[in-house]
Amino acid sequence: MSEEDLEFLYALKREGIKLDLDVMKELADGMGNPQEKFKSFHVAGTNGKGSVACFIFNILSQRDRVGLYTSPHLVDFNERIMVEREFIPTSYIEGFIHKYQPLIEELETTRRNPTFFETTTLMAFLYFAENNCRYASVEVGLGGRLDSTNIVIPAVSTITGIGYDHTDKLGTSLSDIAYEKAGIIKPNVPVVLSDRKPEVVAIVRKIAARNNSRLITPGSDYKVKDLELGIDGTRFTLNSPAGEYQIESEMIGDFQVNNIISAIASIEAVSPEGIYAREIENGIKISRWPARLELVSRNPPVVLDCAHNPHAAGALVRNWKTISAEKPVLVTGMLKDKDIMGVMSKLSTLSEDVIFTTPDEPERASDPEYMQMITQGMFRKTKVIRDPVEAYLAARNMGKPVLVAGSMYLVGIIKKFEHADMRPFK
């Protein structure tokens, strides 16, 4: 991508996040409403939504032409948008910017400047439409009700686990956050909810009923047998209302069991033509979601994880034992707007040695010396190495397992350094 095009696209970040859909709808109308030209699987949630979107994409791809839209990217912008087995080409991004820059600039004078996320979301939808996708697996960016992706009319709405994140924008209670996530529910469209917390279920059930939407809460009707969790992945037998599946996945962590069930329940809710047990099993088997308990080295064990909120950090701590019996050296850095103390308090139960460093997001990155100061007493030994690659290499040289966690903008740097595969399948 040319430097000029990249600068124009990223300059839209100055608009920040706008939680309203008026400009998004006007921008979509100016592009011919591409979101109406394919069927969507719309996925919201605090944690797990990327993995679920990935599983759905790979299942549907067994028989159909399918798009995948996720955010943010780890290394290259192109990772956000995929059709079949290829990331969006740079030539398409450049052509999109050249064609629609006048529309974007016109909206700035008549309404407001479209944001970076609004623009890239429409880019994805147009790319899916022009590439004749039958389906698209679409991950919500932030919240749901007023998220830019919420102009789609989905075949099914899927809501994963809900926890505390972005409380400044979504509310400070689980009920408030659930209300925002449940905003993706559309009239007469089935909704799959994997969260079982009573206050979350109550809110989602109320909104589903208001929309005459069938609510599916996979529970006792989805039975897991012979579960095996380990360094090489996850295996189990799943009995669902539609049949039995032999599940094998290289994705690590007990939380992936619920993510897999959510994806399968979403497929079963609409039963896309031509999707059978074999395709579901194959789609799960080939799926991989970079930087989610991802093992990138075995000697020493090196794990990358994008745990940036306390709920995700707790799951990471719980599942570390499937990677190593030893306590890891933690390489971490976070953004200022995250719950740093909440995440670090969880990770302090796992690691004693920490290297604080700087994520690749200059305006939002928390100063590593500040992180060291506020977490004083949590860890046995701490140091600051501002350069993330130097911090990572220092950790590897300590002769212990290494865990890199805390921000996607940190993990992405290490992914790039390790030349690790970015594709959501193997």
Buried (B, 14 or more C-beta within 10 A) or exposed (E): BEEEBBEBBEEBEEBEBBEEBEBBEBBBEBBEBBBBBBBBBBBBBBBBBBBBBBBBBBBBBBBBBBBBBBBBBBBEBBBBBBBEEEBBBBEBBBEBBEEBBEBBEEBBEEEEBBBBBBBBBBBBBBBBBBBEBBBBBBBBBBBBBBBBBBBBBBBBBBBBBBBBBBBEBBBEEBBBBBBBBBBBBBEEBBBBBBBEBEBBBEBBBBBBEEBEBEBBBBEEEBEBEEEEBEEEBBBBEBEBEBEEBBBBBBBBBEBBBBBBBBBBBBBBBBEBEEBEBEBBBBBBBBBBBBBBBBBBBEEBBBBBBBBBBBBBBBBBBBBBEBBBEEBBBBBBBBBEEBBBEBBBBBBBEBBBBBBBBBBBBEEEBBBBEEBBEEBEEBBEEBBBBEEBEEBBBBBBEEEBBBBBBBBBBBBBBBBBBBEBEBEBBE
